[in-house]
Amino acid sequence: MASEQRAADDYGSLVAALSEGKSKLSKRLQQVAQFFLNNPEDVAIYTIVEIARQAGTHPSTISRFAKEMGFDGFSGLQNVFRQRLVGPKMTYSDRMKALSEGPGKPLSADLELDDPHVVFDTFVLAAMDALLRVREDIDAATLRGFVEVLRQCGAVHIAAARGAFGVGTYSYYGFSRVGKRAHLIDNMGAMREQQLAAMAPDDALFVLTFDDYTPETVELAKAAHRKGRKLLVITDNELSPVAKLGTHTLYVKEARLGHFRSQVPAMVLCQSIIVSLGSLIDR
């Protein structure tokens, strides 16, 4: 891939190149690609050493990834991520300045787990930053299409497990409250297959999964796709195993603090979808 790949001119072209060439990357470089797409602001501002530390790899692996993508080195690849921050949107420096003016430690600092207030404050700042990201990144046309499919489908079946289960369960409650027939695929009695089989041809599967993608959710999505059902997907980036399965796919980059992820941005997105659907149903 290194000898054939042309360096991307902008972030959108880079994402497209990664989506098309993911299978050609080694497993280690695929993990680097996932980290880069999940943390574009961090890639834009941190050194290669710090990025490698956060990604759990070696700086030489980051350099190899840059060359695989057609760049002479990491600095050329990083410039693409820096260019992404330039424009009418709130710049990352302004965003971080606004966040840092509040109490507590910077998001990159280690948590002092013996001080509950520091932990709390860090989670609040992380959620604020993640909300600013998702506000900038959500595509308006895709969001409208997402809601329209929900309006037209007979019923919505929800596949969400592990870390995404809380948001999926709330979505089941929310859809029911606005008058949309909803079913939660919860694998009760180990009957996931039977729950999926209950989907009618005009139903839709609402899929929520994030890195590390729950295998059961991924398999459900693939099985529904093989049957020709419509999938509405919320995941973290274009390299997600379910991203291309969606009739419409929305991306949420959740803030990560150690092994924990903030569910705030995904919850806000789902609430907005539910409220938008409810307004259409009431007409």
BELUR-V115139 format. One line per field, one symbol per residue. burial: b if it has 9 or more other ideal C-beta (glycine too) atoms within 8 Angstrom, else e. Layout:
BEGIN
burial=???
END
This chain:
BEGIN
burial=eeeebebbebbebbbbbbbebbeebeeebbbbbbbbbbbbbbbbebebebbbebbebeeebbbbbbbbbbbebbebbbebbbbbbeeeeeebeebbeebeeeeebebeeebeeeeeebbebbbbbbbbbbbbbbeeebeeebbebbbebbbebebbbbbbbeebbebbbbbbebbbebebebbbbebeeeebeebbeebeeebbbbbbbbeebbebbbebbbbbbeeebbbbbbbbbbbbebbebbebbbbbbbbebeeebbbbbbbbbbbbbbbbbbebbee
END
